[in-house]
């Protein structure tokens, strides 16, 4: 079989010996995973893979009478290349072969003028690479991998293999497609009708069989052995990251097993104090503690410091949002309350009659009054009784805030208040309680020192920021090495150089590495209006939006880049971080701030700093920007 760029499935040819596929009536397709993973980007309020979830439901209906196997979000390490590919759906017929299906949600389409693109309002967002090339690259990555494992000729694989593009939200006229994509697109008319979906899949298998009659099909096909020996045992489906940088990683449920064991073993401890270095699984541990307590019938309160983390925790625990305007009567009815601390305090202050709350521009006096209002409301039982309180990113909680936590815990229906406190003093950006104060309240800490988030190269870089304070931070032996951290310097005040550097990085990641724009976050030590991107609305033809703006977008809006300050992004994580406008000296670029920003990156970290940077953390120039 020649390695053609595209298959001409419309070619007229005699029926091949495997095209007389029997029609099954009682079999049921097997889907892996059995329950699909919902992918929740940090700060999101809905799964980012909603189109894939909807398409899977149609596939399940279409293949209900086929003894086939379908693997969703299959990670493939191409032995001929560095990095991984992800196959949205791999549809496997055990008697013939396999089809790669790339799903494109929202307004994704093709026309001769703009190529593959999305329409967002009046704007055109071109996809320079295009879905067909993505599907073909993923297909050949799988072909190469199977050839290396099963020791057959990758240019003549002994099974049929093809590709399809699914656009479940958009109808696309076949005659509008380029010739090489015709017969490969499942538009909304097909994707949303199981019978038509199955017919189109069968048509592609039949066309491939007619074109390549030398492939053995039927009962003697090698496909069942490939599936049993190589595809299912040796490949993984991912939980949350679409494209990993440089090397494949263990999936989240595997790598966080030690943290789960610690939290489960400490379940009986009512005063739980967990201190962890960056990336050691504190937020995951806090979520597990809260979920376990809530499942045990305890009325549970989860608190954190910043807005994006509160939104993420709320979504991941499937709780109702708690805002400053939320009535306390509504909060009292909930068995699980997840909130930013000051939002909960503001909700209490709104109904306080004997406390005067200074205006926000009063600074600390305003926040102190909010905390006092929360203490009084807790003592009065205005929020109801909490049996378990979980605090994530607690390093920025002041003693006064911890007094409020104690007041909330005192209303418990249990014999003893139950509080779990998770923090990292190395990432304290404000005036949090001292280690001595925290230990006096919650006892000696359990310490997490194994970095389960960042690649080994990023972990080593973090440790170099302050070897004395971070000397115990280490990566587990199984952690991927990852690509080198890049630190690039530019002349102070040269905003054009900053924008050019970021554009080059983004284009390289999206176009050469197949990284989703949603997996990239631009982080700055300063507010957006003080950065080189203040007047920029898009980068590399991708909209540049704040975390909240991006969370409100739907699939129809297409991909975007997200931006945020390091202060608001603490507690969250993302595959790629571009830390930019690192300049001067002062609190915004001190050790704690730089550590917080850099440790958000799971797989790739780029730092764009001014040559006037004078922070107390060494950021020597290293690596090079993409060409």
Secondary structure, DSSP 8 states (H G I E B T S, - for coil): ----SS--TT------TT------SS---EEESSS------TT-SS-TTHHHHHHHHHHHHHTTT---EEEEEEEEE-TTSSSEEEEEEEEEETTTEEEEEEE--SSEEEETTTEEEEEETTEEEE-SS-HHHHHHHHHHHHHHHHHHHHT--GGG-SSEEEEEEE-TT----GGGS-GGGTT-EE-HHHHT-HHHHHHHHHHHHHHHHHH-TTS--GGG-SHHHHIIIIIHHH-EE-SS-SS-SSS----HHHHTHHHHHHHHHTTT-SEEEEEE-TTSSHHHHHHHHHHHHHHTT--EEEEESSHHHHHHHHHHTT-----TT--HHHHHT-SEEEEEHHHHHHHHHHT-SS-----GGGTHHHHHHHHHHHHHHHHTTTT---SEEEESSGGG--HHHHHHHHHHHTT-SSSS--EEEEE-GGG--S----HHHHHHHH-S-EEE-EE-SS-HHHHHHHHHH-HHHHTT-EE-TTS------EEEEE-TT-HHHHHHHHHHHHHIIIIIS---GGGEEEEESS-GGGSTTTT--EETTEEEEEHHHHHT--GGG--EEEEEEHHHHTT--EEEEEEEEE-S-SGGGSHHHHHHHHTTEEEEEEEEEETT---SS----BS----
